[in-house]
Amino acid sequence: MRILAISGSLRRDSHNSALLRAAADLLPPGVELTVHADLKAISPFDEDDLHQLPVAVQRLRDEVDAADAVLISTPEYNHSIPGQLKNALDWLSRPLIESPLRNKPTAVIGASTGMFGAVWAQAEARKVLAAIGARVLDREVAVPSADEQFHPHGHLNDSELEQEIVEVLKALAEAVARRHPVAVPAGGQAAEEPVRSG
Ligand SMILES: Cc1cc2nc3c(=O)[nH]c(=O)nc-3n(C[C@H](O)[C@H](O)[C@H](O)COP(=O)(O)O)c2cc1C
């Protein structure tokens, strides 16, 4: 199972990008996670360009399409999500019926240097994802005081936060398994059913 991770921060030393790297060390067996590398290259949304998507938008779209699940880590900017993340989600949302996020198991986590760990931004992200038709987990992981939460080598220094991330990753894997049930023929070996869009 493949998770595509997207950090809502463009900053080189982003705590949210660090959080996704920490999550990559906490994956359940059989799950791999790759981080989308180029949110900064996504141009401003322009409906006129939908017939010929910009290269970076098409790349992100293909990555979401190829992933079984999506994990977003968002900072909080003025109690909401960063414009660049919203912009990317707007691109991914059209045409709505063909959105690669539609029915995609998706989870949101977040880190901020404030006291609340980007909870409002996470709620906003879940709201936008639900509007797009993603299967959004009703969970959050709030990492407050993010500038104090990471060891120099990247691990979180709070085992409870690590456990919360483990739970979210497990819930994502379960949501994917529910979407792609494994058929077990009588007396035979388990085989995965074809991917269903619904
Ligand atoms: C424009 C701007 C607005 C911000 N607004 C909030 C906010 O509403 N709540 C909060 O907790 N932190 C806020 N912050 C602080 C961010 O949480 C902090 O910069 C965080 O490290 C950003 O995430 P990153 O490290 O992944 O880039 C704001 C930062 C910026 C630059």
The ligand as an SDF file (V2000), in Angstrom:
LIG
                    3D

 31 33  0  0  0  0  0  0  0  0999 V2000
    1.6920   33.8270    7.7650 C   0  0  0  0  0  0  0  0  0  0  0  0
    1.7710   33.0130    9.0290 C   0  0  0  0  0  0  0  0  0  0  0  0
    0.6370   32.8640    9.8120 C   0  0  0  0  0  0  0  0  0  0  0  0
    0.6760   32.0540   10.9570 C   0  0  0  0  0  0  0  0  0  0  0  0
   -0.4760   31.8560   11.6810 N   0  0  0  0  0  0  0  0  0  0  0  0
   -0.4920   30.9390   12.6870 C   0  0  0  0  0  0  0  0  0  0  0  0
   -1.6980   30.5850   13.3340 C   0  0  0  0  0  0  0  0  0  0  0  0
   -2.7710   31.0770   13.0340 O   0  0  0  0  0  0  0  0  0  0  0  0
   -1.6400   29.6420   14.3200 N   0  0  0  0  0  0  0  0  0  0  0  0
   -0.4670   29.0530   14.6890 C   0  0  0  0  0  0  0  0  0  0  0  0
   -0.4620   28.1970   15.5740 O   0  0  0  0  0  0  0  0  0  0  0  0
    0.7040   29.3760   14.0840 N   0  0  0  0  0  0  0  0  0  0  0  0
    0.7330   30.2960   13.1050 C   0  0  0  0  0  0  0  0  0  0  0  0
    1.8950   30.6000   12.4580 N   0  0  0  0  0  0  0  0  0  0  0  0
    3.1430   29.9880   12.9100 C   0  0  0  0  0  0  0  0  0  0  0  0
    3.3650   28.6650   12.2040 C   0  0  0  0  0  0  0  0  0  0  0  0
    2.6900   27.6740   12.9370 O   0  0  0  0  0  0  0  0  0  0  0  0
    4.8450   28.3250   12.1530 C   0  0  0  0  0  0  0  0  0  0  0  0
    5.4990   29.2770   11.3430 O   0  0  0  0  0  0  0  0  0  0  0  0
    5.0960   26.9130   11.6480 C   0  0  0  0  0  0  0  0  0  0  0  0
    6.4270   26.5720   11.9330 O   0  0  0  0  0  0  0  0  0  0  0  0
    4.8480   26.7910   10.1450 C   0  0  0  0  0  0  0  0  0  0  0  0
    4.9860   25.4570    9.7490 O   0  0  0  0  0  0  0  0  0  0  0  0
    6.3100   24.8860    9.0390 P   0  0  0  0  0  0  0  0  0  0  0  0
    7.3690   24.8330   10.1160 O   0  0  0  0  0  0  0  0  0  0  0  0
    5.9150   23.5340    8.5640 O   0  0  0  0  0  0  0  0  0  0  0  0
    6.7100   25.8330    7.9480 O   0  0  0  0  0  0  0  0  0  0  0  0
    1.8880   31.4380   11.3470 C   0  0  0  0  0  0  0  0  0  0  0  0
    3.0350   31.6200   10.5310 C   0  0  0  0  0  0  0  0  0  0  0  0
    2.9710   32.3750    9.4110 C   0  0  0  0  0  0  0  0  0  0  0  0
    4.2070   32.5210    8.5460 C   0  0  0  0  0  0  0  0  0  0  0  0
  1  2  1  0
  2  3  1  0
  2 30  2  0
  3  4  2  0
  4  5  1  0
  4 28  1  0
  5  6  2  0
  6  7  1  0
  6 13  1  0
  7  8  2  0
  7  9  1  0
  9 10  1  0
 10 11  2  0
 10 12  1  0
 12 13  2  0
 13 14  1  0
 14 15  1  0
 14 28  1  0
 15 16  1  0
 16 17  1  0
 16 18  1  0
 18 19  1  0
 18 20  1  0
 20 21  1  0
 20 22  1  0
 22 23  1  0
 23 24  1  0
 24 25  2  0
 24 26  1  0
 24 27  1  0
 28 29  2  0
 29 30  1  0
 30 31  1  0
M  END
$$$$
